[in-house]
Structure formats: structure tokens, C-alpha cells
């Protein structure tokens, strides 16, 4: 399937399920990695991840298109188009669009190794465990206002 066929498919689904025309562009975006599609607020275009069509077929693609068209039509009407909005959830149910797309196989969390930084106060010996680095020239001990020093960095699986 190419971008022209995708455009035709989006226009047809828009008329069939929403009874409204799709007046903008729909195309495959090869840079999309973790999402099935994306509605762009700035120009009202829709990007689709071609991997979902290749791996799961036309049924999954139609679901993604319906989901993005919900964002599209609600935004143009000035109604709640975000995932948390009541209007959006109602329209998803009405057109039987999925709230989330099927996860791609092989996609796992990026960070499987957890990093823990341990800081020690030089004045009162208070220990602080942090996941993110602390700027020791800017931040001080919350107990006594003493200088913090990085003691060690632990990595856990």
C-alpha cells in the first residue's frame, strides 16, 4: 500500500463512519516507532506507522485510522479531542475504534538496568538515594544545609 491508497482509505472511512469529509493529507511516516498513528494539530494531517499494516494487516490499520479521525473531527469541531476527554471516548465507542493499538513485537522498555545514585552529606552524614543526578553545586542537604557528595553509583537489573 502506498500513500495514495492510504489517502483514499482514510477519506472513505471518514465518510462511512463519521459522515464527514477528510479534507487534509494522510500518509505513512517511517519515523514513527512506538505509535500506530498521529494526528497533527498544526496542519490537521494524519501520520500512520506502516509497520502496523505490514505486521497486523488491514483490520489494525482501519482501527488506527478511525482513532486518528476521532481526534481530527473533534478538533475541527472545537470539542474534546484528547484521550482523556469525554467527547473523544464517546466517539471512539460510537465508531468502534480502539483506544490503543496493538503493541509491536520486540518493543520493550528502554531501561531495564536501574541506576541508583547515593549522596552523602559531609556535615550530618545523611544519605540520599536518587534515580537522577543531583547538581551538588546547587543543592544542599535538606536537614542541615551541608554539602552533598556522590558516594557511589549502583546498577541493578
Buried (B, 14 or more C-beta within 10 A) or exposed (E): BEBEEBBEBBBEBBEEBBEEEBEBBBBBBEEBEEBBBBBBEEEBBBBBBBBBBEEBEEEBBBBBBBBBBBBBBBBEEEBBBEEEEEBBBBBBEEBEBBEEBEEBEEEEEEEEEEEEBBBBBEBEEBEBEEEEEBEEEEEBBEEEEBBBEBEEEEEEE
